[in-house]
Amino acid sequence: MTEYRKPTPAEIEALTAAGNSAENWDAIEVAQDFTPAQLSGCRLEGRVQIGRGARLRRCTIRNYRIGEEALIAGVTALECRRESSFGNGVRVAAINENGGRTVRIYDRLTAQTAYILAVYRYRPEAVEAIERMIERYAAERRDTLGTVGPHARITGARFIREVNIGEGATIDGASLLENGTVCAGAYVGIDVQARDFIAAEGARVDGGTLLERCFAGECCTLDKHFTAVDSLFFATSHCENGEAVSIFAGPYTVSHHKSSLLIAGMFSFFNAGSGSNQSNHLFKSGAVHQAVHPRGCKFASGAYVMSPALEGAFTMVMGHHTHHHDTSAFPFSYLIEKQERSFLMPGANLTSYGTVRDLEKWPARDGRTVQRDAINFEACNPYLTGAMLQAVDALHGLEEQDPDAAEYPCNKTVIRAAALRRGLKLYNKAIVAALGQMLDRGESSERYDGGGRWLDIAGQYVTKREVEALLDALEEGRLTTPAEVDNRFRVFFVHYDDYAHSWAEQTCAALLGHTPSVGELNDFIAAGRNAADTLRRMTDADRERDCAPELSVSYGLDGDDNDRMADYRAVRGLNEP
């Protein structure tokens, strides 16, 4: 621990000669090995503590602790004007603009804890228990002094007020930061304005971004004049140019376009095309509704959804949809608007190479070091497989109502007969593939019972039974800190493969009507491999269509047909035939 002392009269004289001044030199503390050369052209007000090797140039600092080897240069004002919790405990009106799903943020918030706070409002005692934990956490961080962590760099900024800055964090050219925390390794750049915020470890907020009551999770990027109010962004989300209001952006939520608006909704592993719009303002009671777009959903350019609405996981949305659809029973689908009707193509996304690309790129892009959010990347999992099993039952139910129908109405959408039959084939193939893969991982153990319904809790696959047990523990007072809540999710996460294996075994037993033998389980694994190979050939074929010669239009502008194909292959990086 660094020991501090008051500057000597000789040091004060040298500091004054270098253009430094202090409101009260008796309120200034410096490290034992302090030298006056560490400061130049600075104004110190209130209580200031200067760590070993810290360098201060042309800045005004009021009521701050400056960590060792930190650099502060060209800052108009770094000040703590009042007692503050530095963004901890701020209320964020996520998902519901009227505050019905408010989440209190803090600098160790996880996506899973936020999900419980936002989604389980019908378990008020559990929600209130977590809120009390966060209140205590925020109270413990209240202080009249702000902190700049070791090796932090603050340069060219204007006003930084009541903001804690973590170890190795960088603030470069920010315009206004007020009541927040910039965690270790985070970056806040040019012209950023942020109030009542948390930027978690490795987050990057840059390019004139405007934030008000927001949480930017680990390794998130908010850039290029993105604006957000009352919004949560979790691990590795990346949003630029557009606008967000009252959203819960689960891990890997992406929006890159100026014309995109995300409002009053929940997203996860989501991609918003240019002009994406989720409207919540055609109601006489105000902005009271929400939409939920589960893991892997995408909006094509110009897609429009009128809240309330709900899709199945990995649904591609194209066109305008105003009838408040609920397609949650049908994952991996296309939702397409034609002549103001919403047509659903169940399972169609299972043959898209885009789905494969997404599933492969997400873990490859995970640059987190702390990994507070528990994230499952497994493509074959009980949550999606269970949804596909239910989809098969639902499609069979529709077909049995009228086997000769050309179209089937379903929850404000229309499923054509051909799409229904194709969906059944694709779902059945994917179910076999998924069961085989889960059986091939993990091990059987009575300790890890994965039976029953599974949920996707903001990026983590977990049994509904485990979530209910956690809620019970909260209500009964058996969990007393946010860390204990997070640990419950973490323990399940560590043993995910075993829980998934258990679920797959139980599902196979239900399909067979008896407990499967070792040989039967091996047969499932072999069938799963064959099914996975078949699906992969289908997605590979889809990729090949993206590389077809007929798509070489606009290539080789000044050459002949041979030159066009040569240019096409060179630019696309395609192998020679």
N, C-alpha and C positions, 0 to 999 in steps of 0.2 A: 504494500500500500504506500502510495506517495505521501510524503510528509510535506506540509506547507508552512510558510512563514510570512511575515509582513516584509515588504521591500524595505531595504535600508535607506537612510537619508541620501547616501551617495547614489544609490540606484534610482531613487526618485528624481534626483537632480539630473542624472543622465537621461532618464526617461523624458523629463520635461524638455531637455535640450533637443531631443529627437522628435518633438512635436506631439508628445503624448500629454494627456491631462486626465485628472480624476476628480469626480465629485467629492470623494473622501478617500485619500490614500490609506487611511486606517481600515477601510473596508475591503482592501485589495489583498489577496493572498497569492503567493507564488511558490513554486516548487523549490526545494533546497538548492538546486543547482541553477536557478534562474539567472539569466543575464539580461541587461537592458536591451541588448541587440535583438531580442525576440519581439519587441514592439516598435512600431513606427507610425506616427500620425494617427494615434488611436485616442478615443474618448471612452473612459471607463466610468460607469455610473452605478450606484448602488453597490452590491456585493459582487465581486468578480474573483474567481479562482482560476489561476493559470497553471496548467500542468507542465511537466518537464518537456522541454523542446518545442512547446507550442509556439507558433508564429502568428502575430497579429499585425496586419498592415491596413492602414486607412479605413478604419471601421469604428463604429460606436457600439459598445457592448454594455448591457445593463442586466445585472442579476443572472449571471451564467457561470457554470463550471466548464472550463475548457480543458479537454483531455490532452494527454501527452501526445506530442508530435502532430497535433491538429494544426490546420492552416485556415485562417480567416483573413480574407483580403478583399478590399473594395466593397464592403457591406455597409449600406446606409444605416441600418439599425438591426442589431441582434439583441432582443430585449424580452425580458420576462417582467411584465408590468403588474402582475397579480398572481396569486396562488392559482395553480392550474393542474389538471390531470393530463394535459398534453394529448388531447383527443380520446383518451381512454374513457369509456362510458358514454360517448356521444350516441344519441339515438338516430338511427337511420331507417327511414320509412321505406323499406324494400318491398317490392312486389305490389303492395297495396298503397296507393298514393295518399290515402287518408290515415295511414299509420296503423292499420289493423294487424300488420305483420312486422312491426318495428323490431329491429335487431340492434342491441347495444354493442358497439365495437370496442375492441381493445387490442393491444399490440401483439397478442398471441392468439387471436381469434382463428379458429379452424373452420373450414367449410362445413364440417359435420355439426359442430355446435351451432353455427349460424342457421343451418337447415332445421335443427330441432326448434330453435327460437322462432323461426319464420313460419314453419309448416304446422307445428303441433299446437296451435292456439286453442284447440279443443281439449288440451291437457294443461289447463292454466296453472295448476300447482307445480308441474314440472317446469314450465316456462318461467314462472316466478322464482323458482329455486335457482335456476341459472342466472337470472337477472340479478338476484341478490349476490351471487358469487362475483359477477362482473362489477357490481357496485362496490364491493369490498376491494376488489383488485384495483379499481380506479382510485378509491380513497387512499390506498397504500402508495400510490404514485403521485399524489398531490404534493406539490412543493412550491415554494416561492422562488426557487432557482431553476432555470433551465439547464440542460446538459448538452455539451458537444463531446461526443465520444472520441477515444483515441484514434489518431490517424484520419479523422474526418477532414474534409475539405469544403470550405464555404467561400466561394469567390464570385464577385460581380453581382451579388444579390442586393435587392433593395430592402424590404421589410420582412424580418423573420421574428414573429412574436409568439411567445408561449409554445415553442416547438422544441421537443427533444430530438437530438440528432445522434444516431447510433455509430458504433465503431466502423470506421472505414466508409461511412456514407459520404456522398458528394452532393453538394448544392451549388449549381453553376448558373448564375444569371436569372434566378427566380425573381418574380416581381413581388409577390406577397404570399407568405405562409403564416397561418395563424391557427393556434390551438390544434396542434397535431404532433405526430411522431414520425420521424423518418428513421426506419430501423437499419440495422447493420447492413452495409453493402448496398443500400438503396441509392438511387440517383434521381435528383430533381433538377430539371434543366431550365432552359431559356424561357422567360416570360410566363412561367407557370404561376397560377394563382390557386391556392388551396386553403380552405377553411374547414375546421372540424373534421380532421382526416387522420388516417393511418396509412403509411406506405410501408409494407412489410419487407422482410429481408429480400434483397436483390430486385425489388420493384424498380421500374423506370417510369418516371413521369416527366414529360418533356414537351417541347414545341408548342408553347402557349396553351397547354391543357388547363381547363378550368374545372375544379372540383369543389363541391360543397356537400358536407356530410357524406363522406365516402370512405370505403376501405379498399385499398389496392393490395392484393395478396402477393404471396411470394412469387418473384420473377414475373409479375405482371408488367405489361407495357401499355401505357396510356400516352398517346402522342398526337402530334399534328393537329392541334386545336380541338381535340376531343373535349366535349363538355359532359359532365355527369353530376347529377344531384341525387342524393338519397339512394346511393347504389353501392353494391358489394361486388367486387371482382376477386375471384379466387385463382389459385395457382396457374400461372403461365397464360392467363387470358391476355389478349392483345387487341386493343381497340384504338382506332385512329379516325380523325376527321369528323365522325358522326356525333350523335347525341344519345345519352342514356338518362332516363328518369325512373327512379324507383324500380330498379331491376336487381335481381339476384343472379349474377353471372357466375355460374359454377365453373369448375376448372376448364381451361382451354376454350373459353368463349371468345370468338373472333368477329370483329367488325372493322372494316378498313375503309369504308366509303363515306364521302361527305354527305350524301343524301340519305343515309340510313338512320332510322329512329328506333331505338329499343326502349319500350316504356311499359311499366307495370307488368312485369313478367319474370319468369324463372327460366334460365337457360343452363345448358351444360354441354361441353364439347360441341358448341354451336358455331355455325358460320353464317353470317348475314351478307347476302349479296347486295349490290348497289341498289339503292332505292327501297330497301326493305323497310316495312312500316308495320308496326303493331299498334292499332288504334284502340283507344280507351275512352273516347270522348263523344259518343253518340247516345248518351244516356241522360235522362232528365234528372236523375239523382246525383249526377256528377261522375267523377272518375272512380267508380266503385269496383270495377271488375279487373280481372287479371287473366293472363294466358300463361300456359306452361308448355315449354318445348323441351322435352327430356333429352337425354344423352344422344349426341350424334345427329340431331336435327339440323337441316340446312334450309335457308331461304334463298331461292333463286333471285336474280336481279328483278326488281319490281314487285316482289311478292308482298302481299298485303293480307293481314289477318285481323279480323275484328274480334276483340275480346268480349266475353270469355271464350276460350278455345283450348283444346288439348290434343296433342298428337301422340302417336306411339314413338318409341325410341327409334332413332335413325330414319326419320321420315324426311324426304325431300319435298318442300312446299313450293309450288309454282302457281303464279296467278293470284287472283283476288278471292278471298274466302270470307264471307260475311254472315254465315248462317250458324256460327257458334258450334262448330264440329267437335266431336269427341272421337278420335281414332286411336285412343290409347291401347285398345285391344289388338292393334295390328302394327307391330314393329317392322322396321325395314321396308317401309312403303313409299309410294309416290302419292302425293296429294296434288291434283291438277285441276285447275279451273277451266271449264269450257262452257261458254254461253251462260255465265253466271251460276253454273252448277259446280259443285265440288265432287270430282271423281277420285275414288281411292283405288290404287293398284296395290293390293296386299303383297308384301314380300318382294316387290320388284327391285328394291334396293340391294337385295342379296346378290344380284348378278352385276352390280355396278362396281367397276374397278375403283371408283371414287371412295366407296366404303372401305375397301381393302387399304387404299392409300391412307385414309384417315386413321384406321386402326394401327397402321405401321408407323405413321409419322408422329403420333402423340407421344409415345414413350421415348422415341428418338430425340424429341425436342425438349425433354424434361431436364432442365438445367438446375433444378433446385438442390440446395445443400442442406437446408434445415428440414424440409419436407414435413411441415406441420399438417397439411391436408393429407388424409389417407386416400390414395387414388389407386383404383384397380384398372388396369389396362386390358385385362383378359377379354379376348373377343368371344370365347365360349364360356358362358357363365350361367348360373342358375336364374338370375334376373331376366335376361333376354330369352333364355330357353323356355322358362316358365311362361313368358309372354307369348312365345310362338306356339306352345302347346294350347294355350287358351285361344289363340287366333284360329288354330285348326278347328277347335270345337265350335267357335263362333261361325266360321265359314260353312262348316257342315250344317249347322243349325239354319243358316240362311238358305242354303241350297235345298234342304228338306222341306222348307215352307212352300217352295214352288220350283221343282227341278227343271221346268221348261222356261223359266223366266229369262229374259234377256238382260235385265238389270235388277239389282237388289238395293233398296234403300237401307242405309245403315248410319244412324246417329248424325243426321244432317249431311251425309255424303251418299254417293251412288257407287256401287261396285258392279261393274259389268260381268256377265257370266264367264266370259273368257278369262278375265282378270282373276275372278274367284278361283277357277280351276287351276290356273297357273300358280296362284298364291299357295294353294294347298300343296302342290308338288314341291315348290321351293321351301316352304316351311318344314315339310316332312324331311326333306333332304338335310336342311340346316339343323334340325333337331337331332337327327342321327349323328351328324358330324360333331355337334356340341357335346352330346352325351359321351361319345367315344373319347373326346379329348379330356373331359373332366375326369372320367374313370381312369385315364392314363396318367393322371397327376394326383398328388396327395395320397393318403392312405386311409383305410377303414379304422375307425376308433370310436368307441362309445363316448369319449370325451368331447368329440366334435360332431354334434348332431345338427346337420344342415337342413333338416326337413322343414317342409312348409313353404310359405311365401317368402320371396326375397325382395328387397328394396334397393334402390340406388339412392344413397344418401349423399347427394352432392359430390359424386365421383367415387364413392365407396359402395361396393356390393356387400350387403349384410342381411341376415335373416330378420324378418319382421319380429320374430320371437325375441331376438337380442335387443332390438330397439324398444320393444315393449318392456323388457326387463330393465333397461336403462331408465326409461321414464318412471317405472315403479320405484327404482332406487332413488331417483331425484325426489319424488313425492314423499318418500319415507325418510328422507334426510340422510341416506347412506352414502351419498356423494356430496362433498362439501366445497370442492374447488373446481375451477374450469379444467385444471390439469387432470383431475380424476375422471372427469367426463371424457376428455380426449383419450385417456388411457384405455377406457372401455372399448372405444372404437379401434384403437391401435392394437390391442390384444387380439381382437377378432381378425383384423387385417393380417397380422403375422401368420395366423393359422387358416387363412382363406382357402388354400388348396384342399385342406382336409375337410373343411365344411362343404366345399363345392363337390368333392368326391362323395361325401355322404349323401348330399342331395341327389346326385346322379344315380347312386345305387338305389335309393328309395324310389326314384322315378322309374327306373328300369323294373323294379319289383312291381310297381303299380301297372306298368304296361304289360308285363308278363302274367300278372295275377299270382305270382309266388316269388319267394326270395330267390334271386338268381344264383346259380352256381358259379364257381370260378370260371368254368368253361364258357358259360353264357356271358359273363362279363367280358371275357376275352373276345367273344364273338361281337359284342357291342363295340369294343375298341377297334377291332378290325373293320367293321362296317363303318364306323366313324371316320377312319382314315380314308376309306374309299369314297365316302360322301364328301369329305373335305376336298379330296382331289378333284372330284367332279365339279364342285362349286368353284374351285380355283381355276379350273379350265374355263368356266363360264366367265369369270371376272377377267381372266387373261384375254379371252376373246373380245370382251368389251374394251379392254385397253387397246387391242390391235385395231379396233374400229376407229379409235382416236388417231391412229397412225396410218390410216388407209390412204392409198395414192390419190383417191378422189378429193382428199382434204388438202392437197398440195396447191390448191388455188391460191394465188397471190405470191407464190414463190417463183424464183428464177425469172424475174420480170423481163429481162433483156435477152433471154436465151431461148432455146428450143425446148421440146418436151424432156429430152434427156437432161438438159441443164436444170430444168425446173425440179425434177426428181432429185438430182444431185444436190441442189440448193436446199430442198426440203429435208433430205436426210442429214445434211451437214448442220443445219440450224436446229433440227429437232434432236440431234445426237443419236439417230437411229443407226443400227448396225446395217452393213451392206447385206443384200440378199445373197 
